[in-house]
């Protein structure tokens, strides 16, 4: 987190309401509902994947054409 701040980049943090984080210009806190600890990795994966998808679209990346997919699938 400190390296992202040192580069003056914007940081997105997923947290529940119990976390003591506050949104500001550098940090955007995305609130996710509190859940049992065993479910949290699954629960946080969905918004993280959506964030990655939309950032890729904004950056102009073609998200529907993964590179080297056939190579990785067919190699034995």
DRENDO-1510 file (C-alpha; in Angstrom, 1 decimal, always signed):
<recs>
REC; n; res; u; v; w
REC; 1; UNK; +0.0; +0.0; +0.0 .
REC; 2; UNK; +2.8; +2.3; +0.8 .
REC; 3; UNK; +4.4; +1.8; -2.7 .
REC; 4; UNK; +1.1; +2.7; -4.3 .
REC; 5; UNK; +0.9; +5.9; -2.2 .
REC; 6; UNK; +4.6; +6.7; -3.1 .
REC; 7; UNK; +3.7; +6.6; -6.8 .
REC; 8; UNK; +0.6; +8.9; -6.2 .
REC; 9; UNK; -1.6; +6.2; -7.7 .
REC; 10; UNK; -5.2; +5.7; -6.7 .
REC; 11; UNK; -5.8; +2.7; -4.5 .
REC; 12; UNK; -9.0; +0.6; -4.2 .
REC; 13; UNK; -9.5; -1.2; -0.9 .
REC; 14; UNK; -12.3; -3.8; -0.3 .
REC; 15; UNK; -13.3; -3.8; +3.4 .
REC; 16; UNK; -16.3; -4.3; +5.7 .
REC; 17; UNK; -17.7; -1.7; +8.0 .
REC; 18; UNK; -15.6; -2.9; +10.9 .
REC; 19; UNK; -12.4; -1.8; +9.2 .
REC; 20; UNK; -11.1; +1.5; +10.4 .
REC; 21; UNK; -10.5; +2.8; +6.9 .
REC; 22; UNK; -11.6; +6.2; +5.5 .
REC; 23; UNK; -11.9; +7.1; +1.8 .
REC; 24; UNK; -9.9; +10.1; +0.6 .
REC; 25; UNK; -8.3; +11.3; -2.6 .
REC; 26; UNK; -5.7; +8.5; -2.7 .
REC; 27; UNK; -7.8; +5.6; -1.2 .
REC; 28; UNK; -11.2; +4.6; -2.4 .
REC; 29; UNK; -12.8; +2.2; +0.1 .
REC; 30; UNK; -15.3; -0.2; -1.4 .
REC; 31; UNK; -17.6; -1.5; +1.3 .
REC; 32; UNK; -18.5; -5.2; +1.3 .
REC; 33; UNK; -21.0; -6.7; +3.7 .
REC; 34; UNK; -19.5; -8.5; +6.7 .
REC; 35; UNK; -19.5; -12.3; +6.4 .
REC; 36; UNK; -18.1; -15.3; +8.1 .
REC; 37; UNK; -14.3; -15.6; +7.6 .
REC; 38; UNK; -14.6; -18.8; +5.5 .
REC; 39; UNK; -16.8; -17.0; +2.9 .
REC; 40; UNK; -14.9; -13.7; +2.7 .
REC; 41; UNK; -12.4; -14.8; -0.1 .
REC; 42; UNK; -15.3; -15.8; -2.3 .
REC; 43; UNK; -17.3; -12.7; -1.4 .
REC; 44; UNK; -14.5; -10.3; -2.2 .
REC; 45; UNK; -13.6; -12.1; -5.5 .
REC; 46; UNK; -16.7; -10.9; -7.4 .
REC; 47; UNK; -16.2; -7.1; -6.9 .
REC; 48; UNK; -12.5; -7.5; -7.5 .
REC; 49; UNK; -13.1; -9.3; -10.8 .
REC; 50; UNK; -15.6; -6.6; -11.9 .
REC; 51; UNK; -13.2; -3.9; -10.9 .
REC; 52; UNK; -10.5; -5.5; -13.0 .
REC; 53; UNK; -12.8; -6.0; -15.9 .
REC; 54; UNK; -14.0; -2.4; -16.0 .
REC; 55; UNK; -10.5; -1.0; -15.6 .
REC; 56; UNK; -9.3; -3.1; -18.5 .
REC; 57; UNK; -12.1; -1.7; -20.6 .
REC; 58; UNK; -11.3; +1.9; -19.6 .
REC; 59; UNK; -7.7; +1.3; -20.5 .
REC; 60; UNK; -8.7; +0.0; -23.9 .
REC; 61; UNK; -7.7; -3.7; -23.4 .
REC; 62; UNK; -9.6; -6.2; -25.5 .
REC; 63; UNK; -10.9; -8.4; -22.6 .
REC; 64; UNK; -12.7; -11.0; -24.8 .
REC; 65; UNK; -9.5; -12.2; -26.6 .
REC; 66; UNK; -7.1; -13.7; -24.1 .
REC; 67; UNK; -3.5; -14.2; -25.4 .
REC; 68; UNK; -2.0; -17.7; -25.6 .
REC; 69; UNK; -5.1; -19.4; -24.3 .
REC; 70; UNK; -4.8; -22.3; -26.8 .
REC; 71; UNK; -1.2; -22.8; -26.0 .
REC; 72; UNK; -1.8; -23.1; -22.3 .
REC; 73; UNK; -4.8; -25.4; -22.7 .
REC; 74; UNK; -3.2; -27.8; -25.3 .
REC; 75; UNK; +0.3; -28.2; -23.7 .
REC; 76; UNK; +0.6; -31.5; -21.9 .
</recs>
